[in-house]
């Protein structure tokens, strides 16, 4: 299932599982999918699964590819990778499966031009690799946990940093600096920092707004470590907040607690979303919970499975998802609390290891 | 030409220039293209040019879109933007032009499904907006210069920061922190920091390699400010370097100087590349210059025009490009020096305002 019993990743097994999902030759062009399937972490690559597995990249990655990739033949090419793949690695007369979400119309046009006279048939398929990636093995879980521990260590330093008059941008810059100084490869997204009424913009950019007494502070942040992402949202408050905010906080806290208590592998995504949503609806704040409950986290900060009211798909065993209910009242305040969990048949394990409580400064 | 005489951007003119390049209704799906055409800087948007100009986005951006966008009707939609565009904004029987590089096979499949029964014909076109963006107006030039000034102010602090035993990752983290603290929105790419032999990896990731006496230091960095990017590479050396390095540095310096002296709007990209390349070839290092001379810089860190030996296109008046010759000797050292210039019919103006000299620490 993607790894052998001794904790080493079973790359051959991962490649085989992709092959089983599509007929003929498979062209994998999504870089996170290539990383999952081969270990290659460069910024330019194509994976061809034909008679055997071929990884194509360019001369910048010669040394890196030979170090990272064990189950594919590595090809270093000077020109376009797709052109090389079609011109030399795919047998004449093949049917070639492309990743529908990861090939543009321009790329298909070029491929068809390069394949002229070679009797290739291209077809495309959605969700070729993402469902395989949804279930995490223990190596992946360890990487996500390490990234999350790093983010939590940064979070614990924030109360001492926050001061009256500082801007959202300043706090966001410090959050990034502290992640990088602690060894993060990069942020998994630009930190979201919202003071007071700005926290009502679910994905607002930190701006010049300065902190003043009574302001709630929303902080949503994460980083990449060993290729895997962390993600966490917590609420702080500077001074004494309005009672409406405290009531809202308790409601969101309850929604998250209920969702974590009732989550298990095999339940439908929409049913898990509904657990949190019904708490917020009963509190009279239904319309203020304007997004879905969560999303998968792994080699990408947003990946399968979606924990959405729109998805009737069953959540797979071993998937890692965020649970992040929120309420947003324009012009007043916003509240979101976000944990990461691993779903198992009997329930879920928390990856996040920081109390959900409101941090009072 | 994209702005009126009083320095305000002529959004209506920009939209009109896109329309003139394609028949029928145009669907713009590249976010930097949308920003260039409308001013909208959110992370989710679609621009529809039909009877009039429509910008579609979601509820997170209601306030931002109304503030940023003046020449389009703004539509806030709850579901998929493309579905909404096809379902309600595009007249039946239309021909619809898509951006070939910015629409995936999955998106086209969904579009065709959504258009069922509405008699729409989709076709796609390459390079729909990028050539328009290549020529910068004075507002854009001002933004690039501001971003570049910020990067240069960070660069000037580096000699005091560099110390024996520090790692590439530590220096890279500091570079990011100093950019963000100085007000950059984000980095335009993860800083490239290479010590000694690691500088021979043209786009290597900073790692645990520690600085020791005699090491060359390659630093390539840039940020976004007001949406526009900066980009600069400089060489430093810690202690006394090998003579071969100093000889190589002089060669690359000469190649950049020649390229900047001879660059002008209207010349072919390959001819400008050849100016720098011939200097390096005459120095006997031709094969070590393993990439093209430069690339356009603007709302993206890499955009049109490419200054490549492969491109016979004329470089347009007012384009902003990097000139970044380099030589890379595996296991020994790498050298790259990079300026940004604006091309004019009579020559080029330097945007970069930091001496190209080797910085000795």
Interface residues (C-beta under 8 A of the other chain):
Chain A: X43 X59 X60 X63 X98 X100 X101 X102 X103 X104 X105 X106 X108 X109 X124 X126 X169 X170 X172 X173 X176 X177 X180 X181 X183 X185 X186 X190 X201 X202 X203 X204 X205 X290
Chain B: X43 X59 X60 X63 X98 X100 X101 X102 X103 X104 X105 X106 X108 X109 X124 X126 X169 X170 X172 X173 X176 X177 X180 X181 X183 X185 X186 X190 X201 X202 X203 X204 X205 X290
